[in-house]
Amino acid sequence: MSWLVISAMFIGAYGFKALGVFGLAGDASTGLARRLAPLTALIPAALFAALIVVQTVGADRALSIDARLAGLVAAVVAVSRRAPFVVVVGAAMAVTAVVRALAG
C-alpha cells in the first residue's frame, strides 16, 4: 500500500470524525443531522452484514465456497422465518457440521 493511499485514508477518517463532531452535533431535529438520520441508522446493520459475508466466503484474497456458506444460508432461512437467536445459531452450526462431515 502506498503512502498516498494511507494518507488519504488518514485524512478521510479524521475528516469524518470532524464532520460528526462539528457538522452533526447539536439539535438532532434540525439541519444535516435530521436529513442523515435514516442513513446513519442503517450503518451498523450494513457493517455487520459485510463482516459476515467477508468471514464466510473470504480466504486469502479469494472466494472460498465451503460449508460455512451452507451454514449462512441456513441462518438466513431461520431468520426469515423469525426463529429465536438460539435456533438461528444452532441451525447454522448443525448445517455447517453436516456439510463438513459429508464433504469428508
FENRAZI-V457802 format. One record per residue. N is the residue number from 0. NEAR is the number of other C-alpha atoms within 12 Angstrom. Layout:
n:N near:NEAR
n:N near:NEAR
This chain:
n:0 near:8
n:1 near:8
n:2 near:9
n:3 near:10
n:4 near:11
n:5 near:12
n:6 near:14
n:7 near:14
n:8 near:15
n:9 near:14
n:10 near:15
n:11 near:14
n:12 near:14
n:13 near:15
n:14 near:16
n:15 near:15
n:16 near:15
n:17 near:14
n:18 near:16
n:19 near:18
n:20 near:13
n:21 near:15
n:22 near:19
n:23 near:22
n:24 near:17
n:25 near:14
n:26 near:12
n:27 near:16
n:28 near:13
n:29 near:14
n:30 near:14
n:31 near:20
n:32 near:22
n:33 near:18
n:34 near:14
n:35 near:18
n:36 near:16
n:37 near:13
n:38 near:14
n:39 near:17
n:40 near:14
n:41 near:13
n:42 near:14
n:43 near:13
n:44 near:13
n:45 near:14
n:46 near:14
n:47 near:13
n:48 near:16
n:49 near:15
n:50 near:14
n:51 near:20
n:52 near:22
n:53 near:21
n:54 near:21
n:55 near:24
n:56 near:23
n:57 near:18
n:58 near:14
n:59 near:9
n:60 near:9
n:61 near:11
n:62 near:15
n:63 near:17
n:64 near:19
n:65 near:25
n:66 near:25
n:67 near:30
n:68 near:27
n:69 near:25
n:70 near:30
n:71 near:31
n:72 near:26
n:73 near:28
n:74 near:29
n:75 near:23
n:76 near:20
n:77 near:22
n:78 near:20
n:79 near:13
n:80 near:13
n:81 near:13
n:82 near:17
n:83 near:15
n:84 near:16
n:85 near:14
n:86 near:20
n:87 near:24
n:88 near:22
n:89 near:20
n:90 near:26
n:91 near:28
n:92 near:23
n:93 near:22
n:94 near:27
n:95 near:25
n:96 near:21
n:97 near:19
n:98 near:21
n:99 near:18
n:100 near:12
n:101 near:11
n:102 near:10
n:103 near:9
